[in-house]
C-alpha cells in the first residue's frame, strides 16, 4: 500500500484519513482492512464511504467549527455609535470621557450583555473609533511653566526650615493657591476616527479661587471663595489651619500672597507667630511643592473632561472631588515623596 506523508495538523490529518479511505475503497480494499490500515473503527470507515457517495469530495473535507452563538448581533453593534453620541454624562458618568470600561457598562445596561474592556476596544476599532484628545472651544489661561532650579541649591535653602520643624516639633504643610475655570482639562476619549470630539463650555469671567495645604501624613485642607485670594483671604485660611491642627505649624509655599501683605504681618504680630512660621520656596520652583500634585490629580483624574454649566456647579464638583481625595491618603503622601521629601 502506497501512502503519502501524514499532515501534522490534526484537522488536516483526519481529512487525509477520510480521503485515503475512499482511495483504498476504489482500489478494492475491504472495509475491515481500510480501518486497520488507518487506525480507525469499521463504523467510521462506513460513515466516510457513505458521505462520499452522497456528497462527493466536498463531503469529506474538514468543516470549520461554528463556535458559540454571538451574544451581540451585528445590528446591535451598529447601534453603539448612536448610543455613545449623547456623551458619557448622559449615562450618569462624571466627565464627558468614554473609556472602554464605561462603554461596557452602557452595553450591559442597554442589551444585558457583559464584555471585557479589551474586547470593547477591539470592537470600537472595527467600528472606526479611536482614542483621541478632545479640543475645547476656549483656551485656558497659560499656566506657569514647570520650573525648578538646581536641586543642590534648593536643598540647602530648605535645610534650615526642615531643621527648624524637626527641632521644634512643627507640622509641615505645603500650601498652594490656584484659580478655577469652567473649562475642563481634556483627556483622551473614544470617538469616531477623523471626528475630533469637542468639549463645549460656557465662558465666564467670574472669578473663583481655591487654596489648599497638605501635611506629610497625607491629610488635605482646602478652602474656596468667589474672589482671587489676597492677604486677607489667606489669613482666613491660616485661622482654619490653626483651629484644625494642634501644635506648631511650618507653612511652605511659593510666595504671593502667602508671604506678602500687611494683613498677614498683623496676624502674625497679634500672636499667631507663636504657633505659625511661614517659609517661601526658593526661586520659582513648583516642582518642589507637593500641593501641585494634588491640583494635578484633581484636574486630570477627578474632574477630567467635566463640563460645568456655571461656577456654582464648579464649586460643587470641586468640593466633591476634594472629598474623594481626602480618602486617598496614599496618593497625597506619594506627592510628597515625588518631590523628594521623606514621608
C-alpha positions in Angstrom: 0.0 0.0 0.0 1.4 3.4 -1.0 0.8 6.1 1.4 1.7 9.8 1.4 3.1 11.8 4.3 0.5 12.4 7.0 -0.1 16.1 7.7 0.9 17.4 11.2 -2.3 19.4 11.9 -5.0 17.3 13.5 -7.9 18.6 11.4 -6.0 18.1 8.2 -4.9 14.6 9.3 -8.4 13.5 9.7 -9.4 14.8 6.3 -6.4 13.0 4.9 -7.7 9.7 6.5 -11.2 10.2 5.1 -9.8 10.9 1.6 -7.4 7.9 1.9 -10.2 5.6 3.0 -12.0 6.4 -0.3 -8.9 5.9 -2.4 -8.3 2.4 -0.8 -12.0 1.6 -1.3 -11.7 2.4 -5.0 -8.6 0.1 -5.1 -10.8 -2.8 -3.9 -9.8 -2.9 -0.3 -12.2 -4.4 2.2 -13.7 -2.1 4.8 -12.0 -4.0 7.6 -8.6 -3.7 6.0 -9.1 0.0 5.5 -10.0 0.5 9.1 -6.9 -1.4 10.3 -4.6 0.5 7.9 -5.8 3.9 9.0 -6.2 3.0 12.7 -9.9 3.8 12.9 -13.1 1.7 13.6 -15.1 0.0 10.9 -18.1 2.2 11.8 -16.0 5.4 11.0 -15.0 4.0 7.6 -18.6 3.1 6.9 -19.8 6.6 7.6 -17.0 8.1 5.5 -17.8 6.0 2.5 -21.5 6.8 2.8 -20.8 10.6 3.0 -18.5 10.3 -0.1 -21.2 8.5 -2.2 -23.9 11.0 -1.2 -22.0 14.3 -1.1 -18.9 13.8 -3.3 -15.4 15.0 -2.4 -16.6 18.1 -0.5 -18.4 15.9 2.0 -15.0 14.6 3.3 -13.4 17.9 3.7 -12.9 19.5 7.1 -15.6 21.9 8.1 -14.7 24.8 10.4 -16.4 24.7 13.8 -19.1 27.3 14.1 -18.1 28.4 17.6 -20.5 29.8 20.2 -23.5 31.8 19.1 -22.7 35.6 19.3 -24.3 37.3 22.2 -24.4 40.5 20.3 -25.7 40.7 16.8 -24.2 42.9 14.1 -27.2 45.1 14.1 -26.8 45.7 17.8 -23.1 46.6 17.4 -24.1 49.1 14.7 -26.2 50.9 17.3 -23.3 51.5 19.6 -22.1 54.8 17.9 -25.6 56.3 18.2 -25.8 55.3 21.9 -22.5 56.9 22.6 -23.3 60.1 20.7 -25.1 61.6 23.6 -22.0 61.7 25.7 -20.9 59.9 28.9 -22.6 62.3 31.2 -26.0 61.3 29.8 -25.5 57.9 31.4 -24.6 59.3 34.8 -20.8 59.2 34.4 -18.6 62.0 35.8 -16.9 63.9 33.0 -17.6 63.6 29.3 -15.0 60.9 28.5 -15.6 57.5 27.0 -13.4 54.7 28.3 -13.7 51.0 27.3 -15.0 50.2 30.8 -17.7 52.8 30.6 -18.8 51.6 27.2 -19.0 48.1 28.6 -21.4 49.4 31.3 -23.6 51.1 28.7 -23.8 47.9 26.6 -24.7 45.9 29.7 -27.4 48.4 30.7 -28.8 48.5 27.2 -28.5 44.9 25.9 -27.9 42.9 29.1 -24.6 41.6 27.8 -21.3 41.9 29.6 -18.0 42.2 27.8 -14.4 42.7 28.9 -12.9 46.1 28.2 -10.3 44.7 25.9 -13.0 43.1 23.7 -14.8 46.5 23.7 -11.6 48.2 22.5 -11.2 45.7 19.6 -14.8 46.2 18.6 -14.6 50.0 18.7 -11.6 49.9 16.3 -13.6 47.8 14.0 -16.4 50.4 14.1 -13.9 53.1 13.1 -13.3 54.6 16.6 -10.1 55.5 18.2 -8.8 57.2 21.4 -8.4 60.9 20.8 -7.6 64.1 22.7 -10.7 66.4 22.7 -10.4 70.1 21.7 -12.0 73.0 23.6 -13.9 75.9 22.2 -11.9 78.2 24.5 -8.4 78.0 25.7 -7.5 78.3 29.4 -5.0 80.9 30.6 -1.5 79.7 30.3 -0.2 78.1 33.4 3.2 79.0 34.6 5.9 76.9 33.0 7.2 74.0 35.0 10.4 75.1 36.5 12.9 74.1 39.2 16.5 75.3 39.7 19.5 73.5 40.9 18.4 70.8 43.3 21.5 71.2 45.5 20.7 74.9 45.9 17.1 74.2 46.7 18.1 71.5 49.3 20.4 73.9 51.0 17.7 76.6 51.1 15.2 74.2 52.6 17.6 72.7 55.1 17.0 75.5 57.6 13.2 75.3 57.7 13.2 71.5 57.9 15.7 71.5 60.8 13.5 74.1 62.5 10.5 71.9 62.1 12.4 68.9 63.5 13.8 70.8 66.5 10.5 72.4 67.5 8.2 69.6 66.6 6.3 71.6 64.0 3.9 70.1 61.5 5.0 70.9 57.9 2.3 71.9 55.4 2.8 72.7 51.8 0.4 75.4 50.6 -0.6 76.4 47.1 -3.3 78.6 45.6 -5.0 78.3 42.2 -7.8 79.7 40.2 -10.8 77.8 39.0 -12.3 77.8 35.5 -15.4 76.4 33.8 -13.0 75.0 31.1 -12.2 71.3 32.0 -8.9 69.6 31.5 -9.2 67.5 28.3 -8.1 63.8 28.5 -8.3 61.1 25.8 -11.7 59.6 25.0 -13.0 57.1 22.4 -14.5 58.8 19.4 -15.1 58.1 15.7 -11.9 58.5 13.6 -11.5 61.8 11.8 -14.1 63.3 14.1 -12.3 65.1 16.9 -14.5 65.3 20.0 -15.4 68.8 21.2 -16.0 69.9 24.8 -18.5 72.8 24.8 -18.1 75.0 27.9 -19.8 78.2 28.9 -17.3 81.1 29.0 -17.3 83.4 32.0 -15.0 86.0 33.6 -16.4 85.4 37.1 -13.5 84.7 39.5 -13.3 81.6 41.6 -10.2 80.6 43.6 -9.1 77.9 46.0 -6.3 77.4 48.4 -5.1 74.2 49.9 -2.5 72.7 52.2 -1.2 69.2 52.8 0.9 67.9 55.7 3.3 65.0 55.4 0.9 62.4 56.9 -1.5 62.8 53.9 -4.4 64.9 55.0 -5.9 67.6 52.8 -7.1 71.1 53.9 -8.9 73.1 51.3 -10.9 76.3 51.0 -12.7 78.1 48.2 -14.0 81.7 47.7 -15.6 83.8 45.0 -12.6 86.2 44.5 -8.9 85.7 44.0 -7.1 85.2 47.2 -5.4 88.2 48.7 -3.6 88.6 52.0 -6.9 88.9 53.9 -8.2 85.7 52.3 -5.0 83.9 53.2 -5.4 85.0 56.8 -8.8 83.3 56.9 -7.3 80.1 55.7 -4.5 80.3 58.2 -7.1 80.7 61.0 -8.7 77.5 59.8 -5.4 75.6 59.9 -4.6 76.8 63.4 -8.1 75.8 64.7 -7.8 72.4 63.0 -4.3 71.3 63.6 -2.7 71.1 67.0 0.8 72.3 67.9 3.1 74.5 65.9 3.0 74.7 62.2 5.5 75.4 59.4 3.9 76.5 56.1 6.0 76.3 52.9 4.7 77.8 49.7 5.7 79.8 46.6 5.1 83.2 47.9 2.5 85.7 46.9 0.1 86.2 48.6 1.2 83.9 51.3 4.3 85.9 52.4 3.2 89.4 51.4 0.6 91.9 52.6 0.1 93.9 55.8 -2.9 91.7 57.0 -0.6 88.7 57.2 2.1 90.6 59.1 -0.5 92.0 61.5 -2.0 88.5 62.0 1.4 87.1 63.0 2.2 90.0 65.3 -1.1 89.5 67.2 0.1 86.2 68.4 -0.1 83.7 65.5 3.7 83.8 65.2 3.8 81.7 68.4 2.4 78.7 66.6 2.9 79.6 62.9 6.0 80.1 60.8 6.0 80.8 57.1 8.7 79.8 54.7 9.0 80.5 51.0 10.2 78.1 48.4 13.5 79.3 46.8 13.2 80.9 43.4 10.3 79.7 41.1 10.1 76.0 41.9 6.6 74.5 41.9 8.2 71.1 41.2 9.2 71.1 44.9 5.7 71.8 46.1 3.7 68.5 46.7 0.5 70.5 46.6 1.0 71.0 42.9 0.5 67.2 42.5 -2.8 67.4 44.4 -4.1 70.1 42.0 -2.9 68.0 39.0 -4.8 64.9 40.4 -7.9 67.0 41.0 -7.9 68.2 37.4 -6.6 65.2 35.5 -8.3 62.4 37.4 -11.2 63.6 39.4 -12.6 66.2 37.1 -11.3 65.1 33.7 -13.5 66.3 30.7 -16.0 67.5 33.3 -18.0 70.4 31.8 -19.9 72.6 34.3 -22.8 74.9 33.5 -21.8 77.7 35.9 -19.5 78.5 38.8 -21.9 77.1 41.3 -21.6 73.7 39.7 -17.8 74.2 39.5 -17.8 74.8 43.3 -19.9 71.7 43.9 -17.9 69.4 41.7 -14.6 70.6 43.2 -15.9 70.1 46.7 -16.9 66.6 45.9 -13.6 65.9 44.2 -11.7 67.2 47.3 -13.8 64.9 49.5 -12.8 61.9 47.4 -9.2 62.9 47.5 -9.2 63.1 51.3 -9.8 59.3 51.3 -6.7 58.8 49.2 -4.0 59.4 51.8 -1.6 57.2 50.0 -1.9 59.4 46.9 -1.3 62.6 49.0 1.7 61.1 50.6 3.1 60.0 47.2 3.0 63.6 46.1 5.4 64.5 48.9 7.6 61.5 48.1 7.7 62.5 44.4 9.1 65.9 45.4 11.8 64.2 47.3 10.5 64.6 50.9 10.6 61.7 53.3 7.1 60.6 54.4 
